[in-house]
Amino acid sequence: MREPVRDKERILHILDAIKTIEESRSKYSTPESASDPIIYYGFVKHVEIIGEAIYMLSKKFKSAHPEIEWKAIEGMRHILVHGYYKIRPEQLWDTIDVDIPALKPHIEAIAKEL
């Protein structure tokens, strides 16, 4: 039986996905990214990874960090996974350009605690 990934590893997965998004976002404009499905869905996948890692964090861990809107992030993950056909590019870019930079310092602080 495999050992489940623990909260610390999930936080590191989130940081890795954020780093990848940041590095890639600086290389592509919004229209360019939206018009190339490989690039666009690469961004979608990394936002999805953040959401999935958060979704898999323990309830105890999430309740210890109420400063983060865990449910909202999980909600975005559900849209990306189950409502992939309804994704609007402007929502994705808003998440990438506004929400993820706001989330990053919280996740970095948590990572330092772990």
CYANA upper distance limits for C-alpha pairs under 8 A (distance plus 0.5 A):
  5 VAL  CA      9 GLU  CA      6.70
  5 VAL  CA     10 ARG  CA      7.44
  6 ARG  CA     10 ARG  CA      6.92
  6 ARG  CA     57 LEU  CA      8.10
  7 ASP  CA     11 ILE  CA      6.73
  7 ASP  CA     57 LEU  CA      5.97
  7 ASP  CA     58 SER  CA      7.21
  7 ASP  CA     61 PHE  CA      7.78
  8 LYS  CA     12 LEU  CA      6.90
  8 LYS  CA    111 ALA  CA      7.65
  8 LYS  CA    114 LEU  CA      6.91
  9 GLU  CA     13 HIS  CA      6.70
 10 ARG  CA     14 ILE  CA      6.78
 10 ARG  CA     53 ALA  CA      5.75
 10 ARG  CA     54 ILE  CA      7.69
 10 ARG  CA     56 MET  CA      8.16
 10 ARG  CA     57 LEU  CA      7.35
 11 ILE  CA     15 LEU  CA      6.85
 11 ILE  CA     53 ALA  CA      7.80
 11 ILE  CA     54 ILE  CA      8.39
 11 ILE  CA    107 ILE  CA      7.31
 11 ILE  CA    110 ILE  CA      8.34
 11 ILE  CA    111 ALA  CA      6.99
 12 LEU  CA     16 ASP  CA      6.65
 12 LEU  CA    111 ALA  CA      7.66
 13 HIS  CA     17 ALA  CA      6.72
 13 HIS  CA     49 ILE  CA      8.25
 13 HIS  CA     50 ILE  CA      7.84
 13 HIS  CA     53 ALA  CA      7.36
 14 ILE  CA     18 ILE  CA      6.66
 14 ILE  CA     49 ILE  CA      7.62
 14 ILE  CA     50 ILE  CA      5.46
 14 ILE  CA     53 ALA  CA      6.99
 14 ILE  CA     54 ILE  CA      8.30
 14 ILE  CA    107 ILE  CA      8.26
 15 LEU  CA     19 LYS  CA      6.62
 15 LEU  CA    104 LYS  CA      7.93
 15 LEU  CA    107 ILE  CA      7.59
 15 LEU  CA    108 GLU  CA      7.86
 16 ASP  CA     20 THR  CA      6.74
 17 ALA  CA     21 ILE  CA      6.65
 17 ALA  CA     46 HIS  CA      5.96
 17 ALA  CA     47 VAL  CA      7.79
 17 ALA  CA     49 ILE  CA      7.27
 17 ALA  CA     50 ILE  CA      6.92
 18 ILE  CA     22 GLU  CA      6.60
 18 ILE  CA     46 HIS  CA      8.10
 18 ILE  CA     50 ILE  CA      8.16
 18 ILE  CA    100 ILE  CA      7.61
 18 ILE  CA    104 LYS  CA      7.78
 19 LYS  CA     23 GLU  CA      6.61
 20 THR  CA     24 SER  CA      6.55
 20 THR  CA     46 HIS  CA      8.11
 21 ILE  CA     25 ARG  CA      6.22
 21 ILE  CA     43 PHE  CA      7.05
 21 ILE  CA     46 HIS  CA      7.26
 21 ILE  CA     47 VAL  CA      8.47
 21 ILE  CA     96 ILE  CA      8.02
 22 GLU  CA     26 SER  CA      6.92
 23 GLU  CA     27 LYS  CA      7.59
 24 SER  CA     28 TYR  CA      7.26
 25 ARG  CA     29 SER  CA      7.96
 28 TYR  CA     32 GLU  CA      6.75
 28 TYR  CA     33 SER  CA      6.45
 29 SER  CA     33 SER  CA      6.58
 30 THR  CA     34 ALA  CA      6.54
 30 THR  CA     93 TRP  CA      7.84
 31 PRO  CA     35 SER  CA      6.63
 32 GLU  CA     36 ASP  CA      7.00
 33 SER  CA     37 PRO  CA      8.02
 33 SER  CA     39 ILE  CA      6.13
 33 SER  CA     40 TYR  CA      5.66
 34 ALA  CA     39 ILE  CA      8.12
 34 ALA  CA     40 TYR  CA      5.87
 34 ALA  CA     89 PRO  CA      7.10
 35 SER  CA     40 TYR  CA      7.91
 36 ASP  CA     40 TYR  CA      6.46
 37 PRO  CA     41 TYR  CA      6.26
 38 ILE  CA     42 GLY  CA      6.54
 39 ILE  CA     43 PHE  CA      7.03
 40 TYR  CA     44 VAL  CA      6.89
 41 TYR  CA     45 LYS  CA      6.43
 42 GLY  CA     46 HIS  CA      6.94
 43 PHE  CA     47 VAL  CA      6.82
 44 VAL  CA     48 GLU  CA      6.54
 44 VAL  CA     80 LEU  CA      7.54
 44 VAL  CA     92 LEU  CA      7.76
 45 LYS  CA     49 ILE  CA      6.61
 46 HIS  CA     50 ILE  CA      6.91
 47 VAL  CA     51 GLY  CA      6.88
 47 VAL  CA     77 ARG  CA      7.90
 47 VAL  CA     96 ILE  CA      8.22
 48 GLU  CA     52 GLU  CA      6.51
 48 GLU  CA     76 MET  CA      8.22
 48 GLU  CA     77 ARG  CA      5.66
 48 GLU  CA     80 LEU  CA      6.83
 48 GLU  CA     81 VAL  CA      7.76
 49 ILE  CA     53 ALA  CA      6.50
 49 ILE  CA     77 ARG  CA      8.46
 50 ILE  CA     54 ILE  CA      6.71
 50 ILE  CA     77 ARG  CA      8.35
 51 GLY  CA     55 TYR  CA      6.45
 51 GLY  CA     73 ILE  CA      6.13
 51 GLY  CA     74 GLU  CA      5.69
 51 GLY  CA     75 GLY  CA      8.47
 51 GLY  CA     76 MET  CA      7.36
 51 GLY  CA     77 ARG  CA      5.19
 52 GLU  CA     56 MET  CA      6.69
 52 GLU  CA     74 GLU  CA      7.64
 52 GLU  CA     77 ARG  CA      6.90
 53 ALA  CA     57 LEU  CA      6.93
 54 ILE  CA     70 TRP  CA      7.40
 54 ILE  CA     73 ILE  CA      7.93
 54 ILE  CA     74 GLU  CA      7.22
 55 TYR  CA     70 TRP  CA      8.37
 55 TYR  CA     74 GLU  CA      6.17
 57 LEU  CA     61 PHE  CA      7.10
 57 LEU  CA     62 LYS  CA      7.29
 58 SER  CA     62 LYS  CA      6.90
 59 LYS  CA     63 SER  CA      6.56
 60 LYS  CA     64 ALA  CA      6.77
 61 PHE  CA     65 HIS  CA      7.22
 62 LYS  CA     66 PRO  CA      7.13
 62 LYS  CA     70 TRP  CA      7.65
 68 ILE  CA    103 LEU  CA      8.00
 68 ILE  CA    106 HIS  CA      7.99
 69 GLU  CA     73 ILE  CA      7.11
 70 TRP  CA     74 GLU  CA      6.67
 71 LYS  CA     75 GLY  CA      6.48
 72 ALA  CA     76 MET  CA      6.93
 73 ILE  CA     77 ARG  CA      6.91
 74 GLU  CA     78 HIS  CA      6.80
 75 GLY  CA     79 ILE  CA      6.88
 76 MET  CA     80 LEU  CA      6.74
 77 ARG  CA     81 VAL  CA      6.62
 78 HIS  CA     82 HIS  CA      6.12
 78 HIS  CA     83 GLY  CA      7.60
 79 ILE  CA     83 GLY  CA      5.08
 79 ILE  CA     84 TYR  CA      6.86
 79 ILE  CA     86 LYS  CA      8.32
 79 ILE  CA     87 ILE  CA      7.76
 80 LEU  CA     84 TYR  CA      5.40
 80 LEU  CA     87 ILE  CA      7.27
 83 GLY  CA     87 ILE  CA      7.28
 87 ILE  CA     91 GLN  CA      7.83
 87 ILE  CA     92 LEU  CA      7.96
 88 ARG  CA     92 LEU  CA      7.16
 89 PRO  CA     93 TRP  CA      6.72
 90 GLU  CA     94 ASP  CA      6.49
 91 GLN  CA     95 THR  CA      6.69
 92 LEU  CA     96 ILE  CA      6.71
 93 TRP  CA     97 ASP  CA      6.24
 94 ASP  CA     98 VAL  CA      5.97
 94 ASP  CA     99 ASP  CA      7.38
 95 THR  CA     99 ASP  CA      5.21
 95 THR  CA    100 ILE  CA      6.57
 96 ILE  CA    100 ILE  CA      5.87
 96 ILE  CA    101 PRO  CA      7.90
 97 ASP  CA    101 PRO  CA      7.16
 98 VAL  CA    102 ALA  CA      6.90
 99 ASP  CA    103 LEU  CA      6.64
100 ILE  CA    104 LYS  CA      6.52
101 PRO  CA    105 PRO  CA      8.04
102 ALA  CA    106 HIS  CA      8.26
103 LEU  CA    107 ILE  CA      6.90
104 LYS  CA    108 GLU  CA      6.57
105 PRO  CA    109 ALA  CA      6.57
106 HIS  CA    110 ILE  CA      6.73
107 ILE  CA    111 ALA  CA      6.57
108 GLU  CA    112 LYS  CA      6.83
109 ALA  CA    113 GLU  CA      7.00
110 ILE  CA    114 LEU  CA      6.92
